[in-house]
Amino acid sequence: MNELEIYNSLATENLFDLFKFQLKKDFETCALNTDFIDNLPQQYDLLKLSIMQELTPLLNNNSTLQNLLYRIDISEFQIKNYAQTKSNISFNEILSELIIKRILQKVILKKKFSPK
């Protein structure tokens, strides 16, 4: 998914609500703060920035960050590959982008394959 596809998907209100619900569920499962999720902006850059701010304290707590990435289903291999293609951005920004992409994938797949 490129940034335009992500932006267009997040622009769909119903999809964005499902995105926030899934993000909250994944953060809660790891016992992390979810207060920021209710007020998340729908614009991609602002959304990424909000998630980056929540991830910053986790960079010093490796086990909590690992738990979150495991819960969201982001592998070390994915992080390394993405970092190679985006060598001009910070690790925190890489994680934020991967989290947005993976949560959005989860939401779209659940919506597509769930009984109507």
C-alpha positions as CSV (number, residue, x, y, z in Angstrom):
1,M,0.0,0.0,0.0
2,N,1.4,3.4,-0.9
3,E,0.6,6.6,0.9
4,L,-2.2,7.6,-1.6
5,E,-4.0,4.3,-1.1
6,I,-3.6,4.6,2.7
7,Y,-4.9,8.2,2.6
8,N,-7.9,7.2,0.4
9,S,-8.7,4.3,2.7
10,L,-8.5,6.4,5.8
11,A,-10.7,9.0,4.2
12,T,-13.6,6.5,4.3
13,E,-15.3,7.3,7.6
14,N,-16.5,3.8,8.4
15,L,-13.0,2.4,7.7
16,F,-11.4,5.0,9.9
17,D,-13.7,4.2,12.8
18,L,-12.8,0.5,12.3
19,F,-9.1,1.5,12.1
20,K,-9.3,3.3,15.4
21,F,-11.2,0.4,17.0
22,Q,-8.5,-2.1,15.9
23,L,-5.7,0.2,17.0
24,K,-7.3,0.6,20.4
25,K,-7.8,-3.1,20.8
26,D,-4.1,-3.8,19.9
27,F,-2.8,-1.1,22.3
28,E,-5.1,-2.2,25.1
29,T,-4.0,-5.9,24.8
30,C,-0.5,-4.6,25.4
31,A,-1.6,-2.5,28.4
32,L,-0.7,0.7,26.6
33,N,-2.4,4.1,26.8
34,T,-5.3,4.4,24.4
35,D,-6.6,7.9,25.3
36,F,-5.1,9.4,22.2
37,I,-7.0,7.1,19.9
38,D,-10.4,8.7,20.2
39,N,-9.1,12.1,18.9
40,L,-6.9,10.7,16.1
41,P,-6.9,12.9,13.1
42,Q,-7.9,11.3,9.8
43,Q,-5.1,13.0,7.8
44,Y,-2.3,10.5,7.2
45,D,0.6,12.8,8.2
46,L,-1.1,13.9,11.5
47,L,-2.1,10.3,12.2
48,K,1.4,9.1,11.7
49,L,2.7,11.9,14.0
50,S,0.2,10.9,16.8
51,I,1.2,7.3,16.7
52,M,4.9,8.3,16.6
53,Q,4.4,10.3,19.8
54,E,2.9,7.3,21.5
55,L,5.7,5.0,20.3
56,T,8.5,7.3,21.5
57,P,8.5,6.2,25.2
58,L,8.3,2.5,24.0
59,L,11.7,2.8,22.2
60,N,13.3,2.5,25.6
61,N,11.2,-0.4,26.7
62,N,12.1,-3.1,24.2
63,S,9.8,-5.8,25.6
64,T,6.7,-3.7,25.5
65,L,7.5,-2.5,21.9
66,Q,8.1,-6.2,20.9
67,N,4.8,-7.2,22.4
68,L,3.0,-4.4,20.5
69,L,4.6,-5.3,17.2
70,Y,3.8,-9.0,17.8
71,R,0.2,-8.2,18.6
72,I,-0.2,-6.0,15.5
73,D,1.7,-8.6,13.4
74,I,4.8,-6.7,12.3
75,S,7.9,-8.8,12.0
76,E,11.6,-7.8,12.4
77,F,12.0,-8.8,8.7
78,Q,9.3,-6.4,7.6
79,I,10.9,-3.6,9.7
80,K,14.4,-4.3,8.1
81,N,13.0,-4.4,4.6
82,Y,11.0,-1.2,5.1
83,A,13.9,0.6,6.6
84,Q,16.0,-0.2,3.6
85,T,13.5,1.4,1.3
86,K,12.9,4.4,3.6
87,S,16.5,5.0,4.8
88,N,15.8,8.8,5.1
89,I,13.3,8.5,7.9
90,S,13.6,7.7,11.6
91,F,13.0,4.3,13.2
92,N,10.0,5.7,15.0
93,E,8.5,6.9,11.8
94,I,9.1,3.6,10.1
95,L,7.3,1.8,12.9
96,S,4.4,4.3,12.8
97,E,4.0,3.8,9.0
98,L,4.1,0.0,9.4
99,I,1.6,0.1,12.2
100,I,-0.8,2.2,10.1
101,K,-0.4,-0.1,7.1
102,R,-0.9,-3.3,9.0
103,I,-3.9,-2.1,11.0
104,L,-5.5,-0.9,7.8
105,Q,-4.8,-4.3,6.2
106,K,-6.4,-6.0,9.1
107,V,-9.5,-3.8,9.0
108,I,-9.9,-4.2,5.2
109,L,-9.5,-7.9,5.3
110,K,-12.0,-8.3,8.2
111,K,-14.5,-6.1,6.4
112,K,-14.1,-8.0,3.2
113,F,-14.3,-11.5,4.6
114,S,-16.7,-11.0,7.5
115,P,-20.3,-12.2,7.1
116,K,-22.6,-9.3,6.2
